[in-house]
Amino acid sequence: MISPPTPATQAEQASGEAPAILHGRLLSVSRMATIGEMAAGVAHELNQPLTAIANYAHACDRILAAAHADPELREALRQITAQTVRAADIIRRLRALARSQQGERAAAAVNELIVELQDLLLTDARVHGAQLSFELAAQLPAVLVDAAQIQQVILNFVHNSLEALERVPGDRRQVVVRTSLQPQGEVEVAVVDSGPGITPEVAKRIFDPFFSTKENGTGLGLAISHTIARDHGGSVGYRANVPAGACIYLLLPAYDSEQAAATSTDDLCRGR
């Protein structure tokens, strides 16, 4: 296992930027991801009622046509249908626009991304009166990622775990950030806590937009993480921690630079 450096200066040197700059960069990513996920959630929630409005309006138009009703009334119904379709299209375009804001992707070491976040994560842990530790596996393959987006996922995971620990005694509040190489060749980042865990019913929905078990929760943090993971060809998931608590994990495909170079060469030969 690799233990990340503890002094703040070492983390800053490794990242090449001060914590304030890193925090600002992650905040910008979070805002854009939130806009995208809200647009996706709104589109999902409004799709059914908008479809129902359009269908009912169309059905009424057919009934009125059979009854030879006033043409002006039928035209009004056609306008209702047209405007309903237009509203759905506006929502779809808003969603596409928000999700198109993608940063540059480059080969990166997951452990280094975590080390860059160390000061922010430890500060959050202190605020919640919890102990945060790191178990980072050695010799992990690189991953091709937008570093800020993946760091945002890790921040979301840790913050959720810390909030869950508020329901357990202070001396039992523990969170571990762990990296590992999975049998399928994927790189896993897991955040494990000693909290109360969640029920199987809740586990099925924790990555859904606007679903939250918190009184004032937005239900967007884990939904955003799910979207980011999917856009990177990876996935997120939940499993129960033994003997107690929860484990939220991110899986990312390993980046094969030689294979990527070969693919790029093939594309050039084909004139792509």
C-alpha positions in Angstrom: 0.0 0.0 0.0 1.1 3.6 -0.7 0.4 6.2 2.0 -0.1 9.7 0.6 2.2 12.4 2.0 0.8 14.3 4.9 2.3 17.8 4.7 0.3 20.2 2.7 3.4 21.5 0.9 4.1 18.1 -0.5 0.6 17.7 -1.9 0.8 21.2 -3.4 4.1 20.3 -5.1 2.6 17.1 -6.5 -0.3 18.9 -8.0 1.5 22.0 -9.0 -1.2 24.3 -7.8 -2.3 25.7 -4.5 -5.3 24.2 -2.6 -7.4 27.4 -3.3 -6.8 27.0 -7.1 -7.6 23.3 -7.0 -10.8 24.0 -5.0 -11.8 26.7 -7.5 -11.3 24.3 -10.4 -13.4 21.6 -8.8 -16.1 24.1 -7.9 -16.4 25.1 -11.6 -16.7 21.4 -12.6 -19.3 20.8 -9.9 -21.4 23.7 -11.1 -21.4 22.6 -14.7 -22.1 19.0 -13.7 -24.9 20.1 -11.5 -26.5 22.1 -14.4 -26.2 19.1 -16.7 -27.6 16.6 -14.2 -30.5 19.0 -13.3 -31.3 19.4 -17.0 -31.2 15.6 -17.3 -33.4 15.1 -14.3 -35.9 17.8 -15.4 -36.1 16.2 -18.9 -36.8 12.8 -17.3 -39.4 14.1 -14.9 -41.2 16.3 -17.5 -41.1 13.8 -20.4 -44.2 11.8 -19.3 -46.5 14.7 -18.5 -45.5 16.5 -21.7 -46.1 13.3 -23.7 -49.5 12.9 -22.0 -50.5 16.5 -22.8 -49.6 16.0 -26.5 -51.5 12.7 -26.7 -54.6 14.0 -25.1 -54.6 17.1 -27.3 -54.2 14.9 -30.4 -57.0 12.6 -29.2 -59.3 15.6 -28.6 -58.5 16.9 -32.1 -59.6 13.6 -33.6 -62.8 13.6 -31.7 -63.6 17.1 -32.7 -62.8 16.3 -36.3 -65.3 13.5 -36.3 -67.9 15.9 -34.8 -67.1 18.6 -37.4 -66.4 21.0 -34.6 -65.3 24.6 -34.9 -62.0 24.8 -36.9 -60.7 27.4 -34.5 -61.0 25.1 -31.6 -59.2 22.3 -33.5 -56.4 24.8 -34.5 -56.0 25.7 -30.8 -55.6 22.0 -29.9 -53.0 21.6 -32.7 -51.1 24.6 -31.2 -51.2 22.9 -27.8 -49.6 19.8 -29.3 -47.0 21.8 -31.2 -46.0 23.9 -28.2 -45.8 20.7 -26.0 -43.3 19.2 -28.5 -41.4 22.4 -28.6 -41.1 22.5 -24.8 -39.7 18.9 -24.8 -37.2 19.9 -27.5 -36.0 22.9 -25.5 -35.4 20.7 -22.5 -33.5 18.1 -24.6 -31.3 20.8 -26.1 -30.6 22.3 -22.7 -29.5 18.9 -21.5 -27.2 18.4 -24.5 -25.7 21.8 -24.1 -24.9 21.4 -20.4 -23.3 17.9 -21.0 -21.2 19.1 -23.9 -18.9 21.0 -21.6 -16.2 18.4 -21.3 -12.7 19.1 -20.3 -9.5 17.7 -21.8 -8.8 14.0 -21.0 -5.3 12.7 -20.4 -3.6 9.7 -18.9 -3.4 10.0 -15.2 -2.6 8.0 -12.0 -5.6 7.7 -9.8 -3.4 7.7 -6.7 -2.0 11.1 -7.7 -5.5 12.6 -8.2 -6.3 11.5 -4.6 -3.1 12.9 -3.2 -4.0 16.3 -4.8 -7.3 16.2 -2.9 -5.8 15.2 0.4 -6.0 18.6 2.1 -9.6 19.2 1.0 -10.7 15.7 2.1 -8.9 15.9 5.5 -10.5 19.3 6.2 -14.0 17.9 5.4 -13.3 15.0 7.8 -12.2 17.3 10.6 -15.4 19.3 10.2 -17.4 16.1 10.6 -15.3 14.9 13.5 -14.2 11.8 11.6 -11.0 9.9 11.0 -10.0 9.7 7.3 -7.3 7.3 6.1 -5.9 6.2 2.7 -5.1 2.8 1.3 -3.6 3.3 -2.1 -2.5 0.2 -4.1 0.9 0.3 -5.8 1.5 -0.1 -9.5 -1.9 0.7 -10.8 -2.3 1.3 -14.5 -3.1 4.8 -15.7 -6.6 5.9 -16.6 -7.7 8.3 -19.4 -9.8 10.9 -17.6 -10.8 14.5 -17.1 -8.9 14.8 -13.8 -11.2 17.5 -12.3 -14.3 15.5 -13.0 -12.9 12.3 -11.4 -11.8 14.3 -8.4 -15.3 15.7 -8.1 -16.6 12.1 -8.0 -14.2 11.3 -5.2 -15.1 14.4 -3.2 -18.8 13.5 -3.6 -18.2 10.0 -2.3 -16.2 11.1 0.7 -18.6 13.9 1.6 -21.6 11.6 1.5 -19.8 9.1 3.7 -18.9 11.8 6.2 -22.5 13.0 6.4 -23.7 9.4 7.0 -21.3 9.2 10.0 -23.2 12.0 11.8 -25.5 9.3 13.0 -22.8 7.2 14.8 -20.7 8.1 17.9 -17.7 10.2 17.3 -15.1 7.5 18.2 -16.6 5.2 15.5 -16.5 7.7 12.6 -14.1 6.3 10.1 -13.7 6.6 6.4 -11.2 4.9 4.2 -10.3 5.9 0.6 -9.0 2.8 -1.1 -7.7 2.0 -4.6 -7.2 -1.4 -6.2 -6.9 -3.2 -9.5 -9.9 -5.4 -10.2 -9.7 -8.9 -11.8 -11.3 -7.5 -15.0 -8.4 -5.0 -15.3 -10.4 -2.0 -14.1 -9.1 0.5 -11.5 -11.4 0.9 -8.5 -11.6 3.9 -6.2 -13.7 2.8 -3.1 -14.8 5.0 -0.2 -15.6 2.8 2.8 -17.3 4.1 5.9 -18.3 2.8 9.3 -21.8 4.3 9.2 -25.2 2.8 9.5 -25.3 1.7 5.9 -28.4 1.8 3.7 -31.2 -0.6 2.9 -31.4 -2.6 -0.3 -34.4 -0.5 -1.4 -32.4 2.7 -1.0 -29.3 1.2 -2.6 -31.2 0.7 -5.8 -32.0 4.4 -6.1 -29.0 6.3 -4.7 -27.7 7.2 -8.1 -31.0 8.4 -9.4 -31.4 12.2 -10.0 -33.2 14.1 -7.2 -33.3 11.0 -4.9 -32.0 11.8 -1.4 -32.4 10.4 2.1 -31.3 13.7 3.6 -33.9 16.2 4.7 -32.2 19.1 2.7 -30.5 17.0 0.1 -30.6 17.8 -3.6 -30.2 14.2 -4.8 -27.7 15.4 -7.4 -24.2 14.5 -6.0 -24.3 10.8 -6.7 -26.3 11.2 -9.9 -23.6 13.5 -11.2 -21.0 10.9 -10.2 -22.9 8.3 -12.1 -23.0 10.5 -15.2 -19.3 11.3 -15.0 -18.3 7.6 -14.6 -20.5 6.6 -17.5 -19.0 9.3 -19.8 -15.6 7.9 -19.0 -16.6 4.3 -19.9 -16.7 3.3 -16.3 -19.4 2.8 -13.6 -20.3 3.5 -10.0 -21.9 1.2 -7.5 -22.7 0.4 -3.9 -21.9 -2.6 -1.7 -22.4 -3.1 2.0 -19.3 -2.9 4.2 -18.5 -5.7 6.7 -19.2 -5.6 9.6 -21.1 -2.3 9.2 -21.3 0.7 7.0 -21.3 1.4 3.3 -18.9 1.2 0.3 -19.4 3.5 -2.7 -17.0 2.7 -5.6 -15.9 4.1 -8.9 -14.6 1.7 -11.6 -12.5 3.1 -14.5 -11.1 1.2 -17.5 -7.3 1.0 -17.5 -5.7 3.1 -20.2 -3.5 1.2 -22.7 -1.3 3.8 -24.3 0.2 1.3 -26.8 -3.3 0.2 -27.9 -4.5 3.8 -28.2 -1.4 4.7 -30.3 -2.1 1.7 -32.6 -5.8 2.7 -33.0 -4.8 6.3 -33.8 -2.3 5.1 -36.4 -5.0 2.8 -38.0 -7.4 5.8 -38.1 -4.9 7.9 -39.9 -4.2 5.2 -42.4 -7.9 4.9 -43.1 -8.0 8.7 -43.6 -10.2 9.4 -40.5 
